[in-house]
Amino acid sequence: MSQSLNQSMSPTVSPTMNENLTETETETETVTPAANGAVLSAQNVEKSFQLDDLHIDVLNDISLQVKQGEFVAIMGKSGSGKSTLLSLLAGLDQPTKGLITLNGDDLTQMSEEELALKRQADIGFVFQSFHLIPTLTVQENIEFPLTIARRSDSERVKELIDAVELTHRTGSFPHQLSGGEKQRTAIARALVANPKILFADEPTGNLDEKNADQVMQLLLSLQKAFNTALVIVTHDPGLAKLADRTITIVDGQLL
């Protein structure tokens, strides 16, 4: 996680092309996902790998949009491609084909440095295994995205520490925390930079049922309060039922 944090767009139409389009076609061409209220858009995305003589298609012709403040769950069996899709949508990997835009910017045309800056500015991550930095306290872990971006926002940090009910744990280290406390720290860290979208990969997978319910209710309440888009990969039908919309992937394709 620390490496991802440290490293941490719509098509245009040329004047010549515009001259050859009818008025109706021009209007259609210039409508962007952002104009439709979408903070995230994937268009005809494909991902494949070549292993020696073996060609492996992981994702095939994936198109979707996520609106500001929307909660979308992605479901599918192991090996269906859902975690690969999450990595592409978050700018951690590049598609073989297709277009991915986040807050109006084309992730597929960005350099690694540009993608790192984009992740710092617009994306928050919550992982199943927490990925807290063991040598940092709860407060320092929450502050970490701001630290690497050379920013400071003590009010935001305090607001989130209070929101996740960890005021009494600010000086504690990860090994001193329960599983629920670790994930609450991770949620606060994911939100501290005020991202446009949160990506969560099985966020309750390492928690018991009681803690899982508490963490999800906390995550959803903060997501709604900050009007942040949320995309979760999960195997849990109960968690998916909480979403505004559920996307199912089977053999690399959307149902």
Backbone bond lengths (Angstrom), bond angles and torsions (degrees), N, CA, C in turn:
res aa  C-N    CA-C-N  psi(-1)  N-CA   C-N-CA  omega(-1)  CA-C   N-CA-C  phi
1 M - - - 1.460 - - 1.515 110.87 -
2 S 1.379 115.67 -43.27 1.454 118.02 -178.72 1.508 111.50 -61.92
3 Q 1.344 116.80 -35.94 1.462 118.80 178.28 1.515 110.81 -65.63
4 S 1.372 116.26 -41.85 1.463 119.11 179.23 1.507 110.99 -63.70
5 L 1.367 115.86 -38.26 1.450 118.81 -179.33 1.513 110.88 -68.82
6 N 1.329 116.82 -41.40 1.451 120.08 -179.37 1.520 111.65 -66.32
7 Q 1.306 115.76 -32.30 1.459 118.61 179.18 1.530 110.55 -89.19
8 S 1.407 98.47 -18.41 1.454 102.15 -164.46 1.534 114.26 -5.16
9 M 16.554 136.95 175.42 1.432 95.14 167.11 1.519 101.88 150.61
10 S 0.809 103.72 109.94 1.450 105.34 -163.45 1.509 111.42 -101.42
11 P 1.404 118.85 150.08 1.449 121.07 -178.16 1.519 111.82 -70.97
12 T 1.317 116.47 148.40 1.449 121.47 177.18 1.516 109.63 -110.06
13 V 1.317 116.47 162.66 1.458 122.37 -178.96 1.517 108.33 -115.08
14 S 1.312 117.46 128.00 1.461 121.18 -178.44 1.512 110.37 -70.71
15 P 1.363 118.31 155.72 1.456 121.02 178.22 1.521 112.61 -55.69
16 T 1.337 116.71 -38.13 1.465 119.91 -179.20 1.515 110.93 -63.66
17 M 1.342 115.41 -42.11 1.456 119.19 178.79 1.517 110.51 -64.46
18 N 1.333 117.20 -40.58 1.458 120.60 -178.93 1.519 111.97 -59.82
19 E 1.338 116.91 -36.02 1.459 120.55 -179.43 1.520 111.45 -64.01
20 N 1.341 115.79 -26.98 1.457 119.60 -175.94 1.523 112.73 -94.69
21 L 1.342 116.69 0.05 1.443 120.16 -179.36 1.515 110.99 -99.66
22 T 1.315 116.64 149.44 1.458 119.61 172.26 1.511 108.21 -74.31
23 E 1.343 115.76 167.76 1.460 119.26 -179.15 1.523 111.14 -59.45
24 T 1.329 117.81 -41.52 1.453 121.68 -179.55 1.512 111.11 -64.74
25 E 1.349 117.02 -42.95 1.449 120.83 -178.96 1.514 110.82 -65.05
26 T 1.336 117.22 -38.63 1.452 120.59 -179.88 1.513 110.69 -63.15
27 E 1.349 117.02 -41.32 1.451 120.21 -179.66 1.523 110.53 -63.83
28 T 1.325 117.12 -40.35 1.462 121.11 179.72 1.519 110.90 -65.53
29 E 1.322 116.92 -40.59 1.456 121.59 -176.17 1.520 112.11 -66.46
30 T 1.330 117.15 -31.75 1.456 119.52 -173.90 1.519 113.26 -92.55
31 V 1.331 118.25 -1.00 1.458 120.32 175.44 1.522 108.94 -76.07
32 T 1.319 117.71 119.92 1.462 122.91 -177.37 1.514 109.92 -100.12
33 P 1.356 117.52 161.28 1.458 119.72 175.32 1.519 112.20 -55.51
34 A 1.346 116.89 -39.05 1.463 120.53 -179.75 1.517 110.97 -61.32
35 A 1.344 115.87 -36.49 1.462 119.67 179.52 1.521 111.13 -66.23
36 N 1.331 117.43 -25.11 1.459 121.75 178.14 1.530 111.78 -91.05
37 G 1.332 117.61 8.57 1.455 121.48 -179.92 1.509 114.11 84.88
38 A 1.336 118.37 8.64 1.464 121.82 -179.52 1.521 110.36 -89.76
39 V 1.336 115.95 125.33 1.457 119.65 175.27 1.528 110.06 -85.40
40 L 1.350 116.29 -24.73 1.464 121.99 -179.06 1.517 109.34 -133.92
41 S 1.339 116.43 136.59 1.458 121.08 179.30 1.521 109.98 -142.77
42 A 1.322 116.13 135.34 1.458 122.69 172.06 1.519 108.25 -122.37
43 Q 1.333 116.37 131.44 1.460 120.85 -177.34 1.519 110.31 -126.98
44 N 1.342 115.60 114.65 1.473 122.38 175.63 1.525 112.37 52.54
45 V 1.323 115.34 46.07 1.465 121.14 -176.81 1.524 110.93 -80.28
46 E 1.330 115.09 134.21 1.466 121.96 175.19 1.525 109.09 -131.23
47 K 1.340 115.35 148.85 1.454 120.75 174.98 1.517 108.51 -140.16
48 S 1.329 115.73 127.30 1.458 120.75 179.12 1.524 109.64 -140.26
49 F 1.319 115.36 161.09 1.457 122.17 178.76 1.526 109.02 -131.33
50 Q 1.315 115.14 150.43 1.462 120.83 175.10 1.515 108.37 -116.50
51 L 1.332 117.88 115.07 1.457 123.04 177.15 1.516 108.41 -114.73
52 D 1.340 115.06 100.69 1.459 120.87 -174.38 1.533 109.29 55.34
53 D 1.318 118.40 -116.54 1.465 120.88 -179.35 1.532 112.45 -93.81
54 L 1.328 115.87 2.72 1.461 120.20 -175.79 1.528 110.79 -99.69
55 H 1.330 116.83 122.50 1.469 122.65 176.20 1.525 108.84 -99.91
56 I 1.339 116.60 124.23 1.462 121.45 -176.28 1.526 109.43 -117.45
57 D 1.329 115.79 118.26 1.466 121.08 174.62 1.529 108.71 -92.78
58 V 1.332 116.30 117.78 1.464 121.08 -178.40 1.521 111.11 -95.84
59 L 1.332 116.89 -44.76 1.464 122.35 178.71 1.517 109.06 -129.27
60 N 1.326 116.35 141.85 1.461 120.54 -175.90 1.523 110.77 -135.51
61 D 1.329 116.55 113.35 1.468 123.76 171.70 1.528 112.34 55.03
62 I 1.338 115.84 55.56 1.462 121.78 179.61 1.530 109.79 -90.14
63 S 1.327 116.43 123.88 1.470 121.91 175.07 1.524 108.79 -131.21
64 L 1.328 116.57 130.56 1.463 120.90 179.11 1.517 109.77 -161.30
65 Q 1.322 115.58 163.09 1.454 122.55 173.74 1.518 109.35 -136.15
66 V 1.333 115.61 147.62 1.457 122.13 174.91 1.523 107.43 -126.46
67 K 1.322 115.89 125.14 1.458 120.51 -177.77 1.523 111.76 -87.10
68 Q 1.322 115.64 160.50 1.455 120.46 176.58 1.527 109.98 -58.05
69 G 1.335 115.37 130.81 1.450 120.75 178.53 1.511 115.22 79.07
70 E 1.333 118.27 0.22 1.469 121.59 -177.85 1.523 110.67 -86.26
71 F 1.336 116.02 145.19 1.459 123.07 175.77 1.526 107.81 -109.47
72 V 1.335 115.59 115.68 1.463 122.12 -178.84 1.525 109.21 -118.41
73 A 1.328 116.81 128.28 1.459 121.95 175.62 1.524 109.18 -102.10
74 I 1.323 116.19 136.67 1.469 122.50 175.66 1.519 107.82 -110.65
75 M 1.337 116.00 120.43 1.458 121.11 -178.79 1.524 110.72 -118.55
76 G 1.322 115.09 156.65 1.456 120.91 178.17 1.516 109.67 166.96
77 K 1.306 116.07 157.35 1.458 120.62 178.20 1.522 110.47 -68.73
78 S 1.327 116.76 163.44 1.458 121.23 174.41 1.524 109.64 -57.37
79 G 1.331 116.10 132.09 1.452 120.74 -178.94 1.512 114.39 87.41
80 S 1.342 117.21 2.45 1.468 119.98 -178.38 1.526 112.51 -76.65
81 G 1.342 117.00 -19.64 1.457 120.46 179.48 1.519 114.17 109.98
82 K 1.339 117.52 3.84 1.468 119.67 -174.39 1.529 112.57 -68.01
83 S 1.332 117.96 -39.62 1.467 119.78 178.75 1.528 110.79 -70.44
84 T 1.335 117.03 -34.60 1.463 120.56 174.39 1.515 110.66 -62.33
85 L 1.334 116.65 -42.45 1.462 120.76 178.11 1.517 110.64 -61.97
86 L 1.325 117.46 -43.00 1.462 120.80 178.98 1.525 110.77 -59.65
87 S 1.323 116.97 -42.70 1.470 120.74 178.99 1.532 111.71 -62.45
88 L 1.326 116.70 -38.79 1.469 120.26 178.62 1.520 110.97 -68.05
89 L 1.337 116.70 -45.50 1.461 120.68 -178.37 1.522 111.49 -63.58
90 A 1.331 116.62 -30.37 1.467 121.32 -178.39 1.518 113.01 -89.38
91 G 1.321 118.31 1.59 1.451 120.80 178.58 1.519 114.24 74.22
92 L 1.348 116.73 20.21 1.459 120.40 177.14 1.526 111.62 -88.22
93 D 1.317 116.80 -14.89 1.460 123.32 177.85 1.525 107.39 -148.35
94 Q 1.328 116.54 162.30 1.458 121.46 -178.96 1.528 110.83 -109.49
95 P 1.336 117.13 140.67 1.466 119.43 177.77 1.527 111.42 -72.03
96 T 1.318 116.64 156.91 1.460 121.33 173.16 1.519 109.90 -70.46
97 K 1.338 115.81 -39.01 1.470 122.02 176.41 1.521 108.02 -142.75
98 G 1.337 115.23 161.49 1.450 119.75 173.62 1.514 113.85 105.02
99 L 1.318 114.80 177.35 1.461 123.21 -174.40 1.517 109.32 -126.56
100 I 1.324 116.72 133.84 1.465 122.40 174.70 1.514 108.24 -128.03
101 T 1.334 117.48 122.28 1.449 120.87 179.43 1.524 109.39 -119.34
102 L 1.326 114.84 139.57 1.452 121.79 177.65 1.515 108.97 -129.68
103 N 1.325 115.94 118.65 1.462 121.77 -178.70 1.531 111.20 52.85
104 G 1.344 115.65 37.32 1.452 121.48 175.90 1.510 115.82 88.91
105 D 1.334 118.34 -2.42 1.475 121.60 -177.85 1.523 110.91 -108.69
106 D 1.319 116.10 137.65 1.460 122.89 -177.50 1.529 109.77 -82.63
107 L 1.324 116.80 105.95 1.463 120.61 -178.39 1.520 112.17 -66.32
108 T 1.322 117.65 -28.27 1.467 120.58 -175.05 1.522 112.60 -73.03
109 Q 1.323 117.42 -13.19 1.466 121.02 -179.79 1.527 112.51 -105.34
110 M 1.324 117.59 7.34 1.460 121.26 -175.29 1.527 111.64 -94.30
111 S 1.326 115.22 148.25 1.463 121.12 172.11 1.529 108.98 -76.15
112 E 1.324 117.22 170.01 1.467 120.88 178.22 1.521 111.21 -60.42
113 E 1.323 116.30 -39.53 1.467 120.14 178.73 1.525 110.88 -64.96
114 E 1.317 116.63 -43.21 1.469 120.72 178.93 1.527 111.14 -65.07
115 L 1.331 116.46 -38.82 1.461 119.88 177.97 1.530 111.49 -65.28
116 A 1.337 116.20 -38.69 1.461 120.04 178.32 1.523 110.72 -61.59
117 L 1.316 116.79 -43.46 1.464 121.24 178.67 1.525 110.90 -66.43
118 K 1.336 116.15 -36.97 1.468 120.71 178.69 1.525 110.84 -64.88
119 R 1.323 116.35 -43.20 1.458 119.90 178.18 1.526 111.24 -63.08
120 Q 1.329 116.06 -41.29 1.457 119.63 178.05 1.521 111.68 -60.43
121 A 1.316 116.56 -39.07 1.468 121.24 -173.25 1.520 113.17 -82.88
122 D 1.328 118.01 -38.35 1.466 120.26 -164.91 1.521 116.10 -122.18
123 I 1.339 118.44 -6.98 1.461 120.38 -170.92 1.519 111.03 -127.17
124 G 1.341 115.31 137.76 1.457 121.81 170.49 1.519 109.36 -118.87
125 F 1.341 116.74 146.97 1.462 121.56 -177.53 1.529 110.65 -122.85
126 V 1.337 115.50 137.65 1.462 121.71 170.98 1.527 107.09 -129.45
127 F 1.352 116.39 123.05 1.459 120.51 -174.64 1.527 111.51 -113.81
128 Q 1.313 115.34 158.20 1.457 121.78 179.33 1.530 111.60 -58.97
129 S 1.332 116.44 -38.95 1.467 121.02 -175.28 1.527 113.07 -96.65
130 F 1.310 116.62 17.04 1.458 124.57 172.44 1.535 113.64 72.14
131 H 1.332 117.53 -51.52 1.465 122.91 179.94 1.532 112.59 55.52
132 L 1.323 115.69 42.82 1.461 119.81 171.79 1.526 108.96 -79.57
133 I 1.321 115.80 151.19 1.461 120.54 178.62 1.525 108.21 -83.66
134 P 1.336 118.39 117.22 1.468 120.97 -169.46 1.523 114.62 -63.93
135 T 1.329 117.96 -26.46 1.466 120.83 -177.53 1.521 113.11 -88.75
136 L 1.337 117.41 1.56 1.464 121.50 179.07 1.522 110.60 -109.73
137 T 1.319 116.31 147.56 1.462 121.15 176.13 1.526 110.19 -73.62
138 V 1.322 115.58 173.72 1.463 120.53 177.00 1.523 110.18 -55.75
139 Q 1.329 117.12 -49.60 1.464 119.76 -179.21 1.517 111.49 -62.34
140 E 1.326 117.76 -41.96 1.468 121.17 -179.21 1.523 111.25 -67.39
141 N 1.345 117.89 -36.09 1.466 120.55 176.05 1.520 110.64 -64.18
142 I 1.330 116.56 -42.29 1.462 120.30 179.25 1.525 110.81 -65.34
143 E 1.311 117.09 -38.20 1.468 122.43 -179.28 1.521 113.34 -74.49
144 F 1.333 117.08 -15.87 1.464 120.68 -167.81 1.522 114.91 -55.05
145 P 1.344 120.83 -44.47 1.466 119.46 177.81 1.529 112.75 -59.24
146 L 1.326 116.76 -34.80 1.463 119.82 177.22 1.516 110.47 -71.26
147 T 1.335 116.39 -37.76 1.468 120.86 -178.94 1.517 111.44 -61.68
148 I 1.335 117.07 -46.61 1.468 118.70 -177.90 1.524 111.99 -72.86
149 A 1.336 116.23 -21.29 1.463 119.97 175.79 1.528 111.62 -89.19
150 R 1.344 115.32 3.26 1.472 121.95 -179.86 1.514 111.53 57.37
151 R 1.330 114.03 44.74 1.457 121.78 177.58 1.519 109.45 -122.76
152 S 1.312 115.62 161.91 1.450 121.44 176.50 1.525 108.59 -139.90
153 D 1.347 115.93 133.31 1.462 120.26 178.71 1.531 107.43 -153.24
154 S 1.319 115.22 77.08 1.466 120.38 -175.31 1.526 111.95 -62.40
155 E 1.330 117.57 -33.58 1.467 120.50 179.39 1.525 111.36 -66.23
156 R 1.332 116.08 -41.86 1.468 120.50 178.45 1.534 110.38 -64.34
157 V 1.324 116.79 -43.00 1.458 121.26 179.40 1.524 110.12 -61.06
158 K 1.327 116.61 -47.32 1.467 120.59 179.94 1.525 110.92 -62.99
159 E 1.337 116.28 -41.64 1.460 120.67 178.97 1.523 111.22 -57.27
160 L 1.323 116.39 -44.07 1.459 120.27 -177.66 1.524 112.18 -74.66
161 I 1.325 117.34 -37.48 1.472 119.72 175.70 1.522 110.10 -59.49
162 D 1.326 116.53 -43.13 1.468 120.55 176.53 1.529 110.86 -64.35
163 A 1.337 116.53 -42.12 1.464 121.04 -176.04 1.522 112.37 -63.97
164 V 1.328 117.15 -36.24 1.471 120.33 -179.70 1.528 111.91 -93.91
165 E 1.332 115.90 8.09 1.462 123.12 173.85 1.525 112.43 57.60
166 L 1.334 115.15 50.92 1.465 120.65 178.64 1.533 112.03 -123.38
167 T 1.315 116.63 23.36 1.466 120.30 -179.65 1.532 111.33 -57.37
168 H 1.316 116.26 -37.04 1.469 120.78 -178.69 1.527 112.18 -78.80
169 R 1.351 117.95 -3.26 1.459 121.76 -175.58 1.532 113.13 -118.14
170 T 1.321 118.47 10.59 1.466 119.99 -172.83 1.530 113.30 -58.89
171 G 1.324 117.81 -31.45 1.469 120.82 -178.87 1.508 114.03 -96.09
172 S 1.336 117.50 4.41 1.465 120.97 -179.18 1.522 111.28 -83.26
173 F 1.334 115.65 153.53 1.460 121.76 176.90 1.533 109.50 -98.92
174 P 1.324 118.10 158.48 1.464 121.07 -175.47 1.528 115.22 -51.32
175 H 1.353 117.86 -37.71 1.462 119.26 -177.51 1.535 111.92 -69.35
176 Q 1.327 116.58 -11.48 1.459 120.86 179.23 1.533 112.47 -95.59
177 L 1.334 116.92 1.12 1.464 121.81 -174.52 1.527 111.98 -103.41
178 S 1.309 116.00 152.76 1.466 120.95 170.14 1.532 108.82 -75.96
179 G 1.337 116.74 170.00 1.458 119.95 178.76 1.515 112.21 -60.50
180 G 1.337 116.01 -42.62 1.460 119.61 178.92 1.519 112.24 -63.58
181 E 1.323 117.26 -39.89 1.466 121.32 178.60 1.528 110.98 -66.37
182 K 1.320 116.90 -37.45 1.471 120.17 177.64 1.527 110.52 -62.98
183 Q 1.338 116.68 -44.21 1.459 118.57 -178.30 1.522 111.46 -71.67
184 R 1.316 118.08 -32.23 1.461 120.22 174.94 1.524 110.81 -65.81
185 T 1.325 116.64 -37.62 1.468 120.39 174.25 1.521 110.50 -62.25
186 A 1.336 115.99 -42.89 1.466 120.96 -179.39 1.525 111.16 -64.67
187 I 1.322 117.25 -36.98 1.468 120.72 178.46 1.524 110.25 -65.46
188 A 1.335 116.91 -45.15 1.466 120.67 178.23 1.529 110.56 -61.35
189 R 1.315 116.60 -41.52 1.466 120.47 178.36 1.528 110.27 -62.35
190 A 1.325 117.48 -41.30 1.463 121.45 -178.58 1.519 112.21 -64.18
191 L 1.331 117.20 -28.45 1.460 121.44 -175.65 1.524 114.33 -97.66
192 V 1.334 117.39 -9.54 1.465 119.72 -169.00 1.522 113.57 -63.64
193 A 1.331 118.23 -31.51 1.465 121.23 -179.24 1.519 112.52 -88.77
194 N 1.345 116.26 10.17 1.466 122.11 179.25 1.534 111.85 55.75
195 P 1.332 117.20 57.39 1.470 120.70 -176.04 1.526 112.19 -70.94
196 K 1.332 115.36 161.10 1.462 121.05 174.57 1.524 111.48 -76.23
197 I 1.346 115.91 -27.86 1.460 119.91 -174.53 1.521 110.03 -148.70
198 L 1.332 115.56 145.31 1.453 122.96 173.20 1.520 109.30 -110.18
199 F 1.330 115.84 136.78 1.458 121.53 172.38 1.528 107.82 -114.43
200 A 1.328 116.76 129.04 1.460 121.08 -178.85 1.523 109.92 -129.51
201 D 1.316 116.47 125.96 1.461 122.30 -179.34 1.525 108.78 -107.53
202 E 1.336 116.61 104.92 1.466 123.19 -177.99 1.540 110.85 46.63
203 P 1.331 118.97 58.29 1.469 121.48 -171.99 1.522 115.22 -64.80
204 T 1.342 117.63 -18.56 1.470 119.92 179.02 1.522 111.97 -111.57
205 G 1.327 117.02 11.12 1.463 121.14 -173.96 1.508 114.69 -63.08
206 N 1.342 118.66 -27.12 1.463 121.96 -178.00 1.524 112.83 -103.38
207 L 1.330 116.71 15.14 1.458 120.40 -176.27 1.525 111.32 -115.15
208 D 1.353 115.41 151.74 1.457 118.78 172.69 1.525 109.16 -72.00
209 E 1.326 116.37 170.16 1.459 120.38 -171.79 1.526 112.46 -59.49
210 K 1.326 117.13 -42.60 1.465 120.79 -178.46 1.520 110.95 -63.45
211 N 1.337 116.75 -49.58 1.453 120.32 179.78 1.517 111.54 -66.37
212 A 1.328 117.30 -36.29 1.467 121.17 179.11 1.527 110.30 -61.10
213 D 1.327 116.82 -44.91 1.468 120.53 179.00 1.521 110.90 -62.85
214 Q 1.333 117.32 -43.70 1.462 121.20 -178.94 1.524 111.25 -64.68
215 V 1.325 115.97 -42.99 1.472 120.19 -178.99 1.523 110.56 -65.28
216 M 1.342 117.43 -41.97 1.465 119.34 -179.48 1.519 111.77 -66.95
217 Q 1.320 117.19 -40.76 1.459 119.57 178.03 1.523 110.77 -63.00
218 L 1.334 116.34 -39.47 1.467 120.86 177.35 1.521 110.67 -65.04
219 L 1.332 116.87 -47.16 1.452 121.02 -179.22 1.528 111.00 -59.88
220 L 1.323 116.90 -44.71 1.463 120.33 -178.04 1.527 111.55 -69.13
221 S 1.330 117.20 -36.74 1.447 118.65 179.56 1.519 111.31 -67.47
222 L 1.340 118.18 -38.84 1.467 121.14 177.71 1.531 110.82 -71.50
223 Q 1.332 116.51 -37.73 1.469 120.38 178.02 1.523 110.68 -60.66
224 K 1.319 116.50 -42.61 1.467 120.47 178.14 1.524 111.13 -69.44
225 A 1.326 116.89 -41.29 1.463 120.78 -177.81 1.521 111.77 -62.04
226 F 1.341 116.50 -37.80 1.461 120.98 -178.49 1.530 112.53 -95.89
227 N 1.354 116.87 -0.95 1.466 122.22 179.81 1.531 111.36 54.68
228 T 1.326 114.92 43.79 1.463 122.41 -179.04 1.521 109.98 -96.98
229 A 1.317 117.94 134.92 1.461 120.73 173.91 1.526 109.14 -65.71
230 L 1.323 116.64 146.54 1.459 121.87 -177.97 1.523 109.72 -135.85
231 V 1.331 115.94 126.24 1.467 121.84 175.73 1.519 107.53 -122.06
232 I 1.332 116.10 120.56 1.464 121.95 -177.73 1.520 110.29 -119.18
233 V 1.326 116.34 133.68 1.464 122.43 168.45 1.523 107.36 -95.45
234 T 1.317 117.32 127.94 1.459 120.22 -177.01 1.519 112.13 -151.72
235 H 1.341 115.31 153.92 1.468 121.82 169.27 1.528 110.56 -97.73
236 D 1.327 116.86 -7.71 1.455 122.74 -169.57 1.530 111.54 -89.20
237 P 1.335 118.63 108.79 1.472 120.73 179.17 1.528 112.41 -60.62
238 G 1.337 116.64 -32.72 1.451 120.27 179.41 1.513 111.90 -64.75
239 L 1.325 116.07 -41.30 1.468 120.43 176.92 1.526 109.98 -66.44
240 A 1.320 116.60 -42.12 1.468 120.67 -178.67 1.521 111.58 -62.28
241 K 1.344 117.66 -30.65 1.458 120.80 179.73 1.526 112.16 -65.10
242 L 1.341 116.88 -21.11 1.460 120.85 179.43 1.528 111.91 -77.45
243 A 1.333 116.42 -15.22 1.461 120.96 -174.93 1.521 111.83 -75.79
244 D 1.338 115.35 155.64 1.464 120.48 172.56 1.523 110.54 -67.36
245 R 1.337 115.22 -29.59 1.466 120.28 -176.25 1.520 108.37 -156.27
246 T 1.331 117.06 142.78 1.458 121.67 178.24 1.523 110.00 -117.84
247 I 1.331 115.52 131.88 1.459 122.96 176.61 1.528 107.60 -109.37
248 T 1.322 117.02 129.32 1.461 121.14 179.46 1.523 109.75 -111.51
249 I 1.335 115.68 131.56 1.463 121.53 177.80 1.521 109.11 -110.40
250 V 1.324 116.29 129.40 1.452 123.18 175.23 1.520 108.34 -128.25
251 D 1.323 116.72 119.86 1.465 121.78 179.01 1.527 112.12 51.62
252 G 1.330 116.57 42.73 1.450 121.14 174.16 1.512 115.59 80.64
253 Q 1.338 117.57 7.55 1.449 121.32 -179.54 1.519 110.67 -126.82
254 L 1.339 116.02 149.26 1.449 120.85 176.03 1.514 110.60 -78.84
255 L 1.321 116.37 138.93 1.459 120.84 173.95 1.524 109.56 -86.67
